[in-house]
Amino acid sequence: MREWFVLAVTAGLCGCAAGPDPSPTATVPHAAAAAPASEFVHAQSERVRALRDFASRGSAEIHWKDEQGDHHEQTQLDLAWREGGGRVALRMDKLGERFAWSGADPQAWWVFRLESRPTQLVIGRRGDPLPPDMLSFLAPESLLELLGVTAWPQSARVELAGDGGEPWIRWERDRAMGAWFATRVRVPRPGALPTQVQLLDARNAVLMQAEHARPLSVEVAGLPPGAWPEVAGTTRFRLPERKDALWEVFWDAPGTQADRMKDRLFDLKVLRDVLHPDQVRDLRESSP
């Protein structure tokens, strides 16, 4: 699949707006029905602190439709971050062939597009969205948010689901990132693995969402087993306006061992020397 799924969903988060949220919620009218927002915020901060350095691998099944019919592809993933997401690396391979790599350090993000010729390296300033011709959840901020491993601000508030299910936590970003204006997270209790994360635009429409299932407990040195945080064993990424498009990722062997996060994974200079992109597109040169 030469154009790969990255190009099949080019609308992404930066340039699309989905229809109205199919499962609207209301701000909690009965606060006693859920824990206070401050408890969720504090417990999430503790969970994120335990996952400050993290690595996992997985396999992804990618489904979508176009005028040629139904499509299905599989790929292998390696994901790691350090410093609470200050440094990120996501590698994607298929049948032993490396065809994409994204990552970030505190100053910049980068994406190596290796699925077609000429190969390309795109670099941007950290905190700026990816361009609209790229799959926007590869941006470090949106990827970490969708995975449910970012801290939640004190401004977060609790909402009850109209279906009487798990509560939602919602907050607005300090600064919009492209069309991404706010986040909403469904979580059963403070400190638990979120079951759903939605990135919203200013009209409260869902731009992209992740659904998490099959919790896996992650061993953390210095913490008793009962305090180990959970991460998803299965994550489903969706674009609501493209109901046929689905990334289903099956994660394996999550851990916090430092020896799984080599320095070279997060070093752009080393990656450029290894991957040898044919072209370099540096968006930092044109951004203010």
Buried (B, 14 or more C-beta within 10 A) or exposed (E): BEEBBBBBBBBBBBBBBBEEBEEEBEEBEEEEEBBBBEBBBBBBBBBBEBBBBBBBBBEBBBBBEEEEEEBEBEBBBBBBBBEBBBBBBBBBBBEEEBBBBBBBBEEBBBBBBBBBEEBBBBBBEBBBBBBBBBBBBBBBBBBBBBBBBBBBEEEBBBBBBEEEEBBBBBBBBEEEBBBBBBBBBBBEEBBBBBBBBBBBBEEBBBBBBBBBEEBBBBEBEEBEEEEBBBBBBBBBBBBBBBEEBBBBBBBEEBBBEEEBBEEEBBBBEEBBEEEEBEEEBBBEEEEE
